[in-house]
């Protein structure tokens, strides 16, 4: 795959490493001369010390032949300009980091696959890890829905119930779906007659997101309380 990466900073660098390790044809465009030189010396790829918001530089990078372009700079204005030029050059796959959530719609309107501000996502992940130790991972879907992994703990109303019974009792609402159950390193298909046990790692879809009521289904009253 022929990939153009714009920016070789904290986000772009691991991306370049991953893409080159998998033996993709990678071209990097980096505006800072020192950063560009460092990337060129560390990775087996072509690095252009240039401004990616200039059409001629994208053409020099081979954008007309590229399968994808990924913009990773810390400025949304730069990223959106790169995406607009890449769209004009008919690059098939457009991907960009978006730092300001208010700009998401603009990127999506031109067909860009977006990643929300990574620093904010990391901060949210860490804070949730403190709030709810049983949650292992999560992913946003749309504006409110989320998919997350959570360990069933003592005191959970769903522990000891089959999925069918939990639904009939109203423990599992219509907007919550157990997608997978991992138990003793084995993945169990979540059919109605499967009993949920303490210690199970559940993959859950919640249309209303990561709310206290949803979490209480699986962890009971587990919370980290402030010290008095």
ZAMARGU-4260 file (C-alpha; in steps of 0.2 Angstrom, whole numbers, plus 5000, padded with zeros to 4 digits):
<rodrens>
0) 5000/5000/5000 | 5006/5017/4996 | 5003/5029/5010 | 5007/5047/5013 | 5009/5053/5031
5) 5008/5072/5034 | 5018/5076/5050 | 5031/5066/5060 | 5027/5072/5077 | 5020/5062/5092
10) 5006/5055/5082 | 5014/5053/5065 | 5030/5045/5072 | 5022/5028/5078 | 5011/5028/5063
15) 5026/5029/5051 | 5035/5015/5062 | 5020/5004/5060 | 5017/5007/5041 | 5036/5004/5037
20) 5037/4989/5048 | 5023/4981/5038 | 5032/4985/5022 | 5021/4998/5015 | 5027/5011/5003
25) 5028/5027/5014 | 5031/5045/5010 | 5032/5057/5024 | 5029/5076/5022 | 5036/5086/5037
30) 5037/5105/5038 | 5050/5106/5052 | 5068/5102/5045 | 5074/5095/5061 | 5059/5083/5063
35) 5060/5078/5045 | 5079/5074/5046 | 5076/5063/5062 | 5062/5054/5053 | 5073/5051/5038
40) 5087/5044/5048 | 5075/5032/5058 | 5064/5025/5045 | 5065/5017/5029 | 5054/5029/5019
45) 5055/5045/5008 | 5054/5061/5019 | 5050/5077/5011 | 5054/5093/5021 | 5040/5103/5014
50) 5023/5111/5017 | 5009/5098/5014 | 4996/5112/5011 | 5005/5116/4994 | 4998/5106/4980
55) 5015/5104/4971 | 5022/5096/4987 | 5008/5083/4987 | 5011/5080/4969 | 5029/5077/4972
60) 5025/5065/4986 | 5015/5055/4973 | 4998/5059/4979 | 4991/5055/4962 | 4996/5037/4965
65) 4994/5035/4984 | 4981/5023/4991 | 4979/5034/5007 | 4984/5050/5015 | 4985/5053/5034
70) 4986/5070/5041 | 4993/5070/5059 | 4998/5088/5063 | 4992/5098/5078 | 4983/5111/5068
75) 4965/5107/5061 | 4967/5121/5048 | 4982/5112/5041 | 4974/5095/5041 | 4958/5101/5033
80) 4968/5109/5019 | 4978/5094/5016 | 4962/5084/5015 | 4954/5096/5003 | 4969/5095/4991
85) 4970/5076/4993 | 4952/5075/4988 | 4956/5085/4973 | 4969/5073/4968 | 4957/5059/4970
90) 4967/5050/4984 | 4955/5035/4988 | 4957/5035/5007 | 4957/5051/5017 | 4961/5050/5036
95) 4965/5064/5048 | 4967/5069/5067 | 4954/5082/5072 | 4958/5091/5088 | 4942/5102/5090
100) 4926/5092/5090 | 4917/5107/5082 | 4927/5103/5066 | 4922/5085/5065 | 4907/5089/5053
105) 4918/5099/5041 | 4930/5084/5039 | 4916/5071/5038 | 4907/5082/5024 | 4922/5079/5013
110) 4923/5061/5016 | 4937/5060/5029 | 4939/5046/5041 | 4943/5056/5057 | 4951/5052/5074
115) 4946/5063/5088 | 4960/5072/5098 | 4971/5058/5104 | 4976/5068/5120 | 4958/5070/5125
120) 4954/5052/5122 | 4969/5046/5132 | 4964/5058/5146 | 4946/5051/5146 | 4952/5033/5146
125) 4963/5037/5161 | 4949/5046/5171 | 4937/5031/5167 | 4950/5019/5173 | 4950/5028/5190
130) 4931/5030/5190 | 4927/5012/5185 | 4942/5000/5187 | 4932/4985/5179 | 4931/4994/5162
135) 4945/4988/5152 | 4943/4997/5135 | 4930/5008/5126 | 4926/5015/5109 | 4914/5029/5104
140) 4901/5026/5091 | 4892/5041/5084 | 4888/5055/5097 | 4882/5044/5112 | 4884/5025/5109
145) 4899/5016/5115 | 4906/4999/5115 | 4916/4994/5130 | 4924/4979/5139 | 4919/4977/5157
150) 4922/4964/5171 | 4907/4958/5180 | 4910/4960/5199 | 4902/4954/5215 | 4885/4963/5218
155) 4881/4965/5200 | 4862/4962/5197 | 4867/4952/5181 | 4879/4940/5189 | 4871/4923/5191
160) 4857/4927/5178 | 4855/4921/5160 | 4855/4934/5147 | 4837/4930/5143 | 4832/4931/5162
165) 4841/4947/5163 | 4831/4954/5149 | 4815/4948/5156 | 4819/4956/5173 | 4823/4973/5165
170) 4841/4972/5170 | 4847/4973/5152 | 4838/4987/5144 | 4833/4988/5126 | 4847/4999/5122
175) 4861/4988/5129 | 4867/4972/5121 | 4880/4960/5126 | 4891/4956/5111 | 4903/4944/5118
180) 4908/4935/5134 | 4926/4930/5138 | 4928/4917/5152 | 4944/4908/5156 | 4952/4914/5140
185) 4938/4907/5130 | 4925/4917/5120 | 4907/4912/5123 | 4893/4917/5111 | 4881/4927/5121
190) 4865/4917/5118 | 4849/4919/5129 | 4853/4903/5140 | 4871/4908/5144 | 4873/4913/5162
195) 4884/4928/5166 | 4896/4925/5180 | 4907/4935/5192 | 4924/4938/5183 | 4917/4937/5165
200) 4924/4950/5154 | 4909/4956/5143 | 4910/4966/5127 | 4895/4978/5128 | 4886/4989/5116
205) 4876/5003/5124 | 4866/5015/5114 | 4866/5028/5128 | 4884/5027/5131 | 4894/5025/5147
210) 4882/5030/5160 | 4882/5026/5179 | 4865/5016/5177 | 4873/5005/5163 | 4889/5002/5172
215) 4879/4997/5188 | 4871/4983/5178 | 4888/4974/5178 | 4897/4981/5193 | 4884/4985/5206
220) 4889/5000/5216 | 4907/4999/5212 | 4914/5017/5213 | 4930/5026/5218 | 4924/5037/5232
225) 4933/5053/5236 | 4943/5053/5253 | 4935/5063/5266
</rodrens>
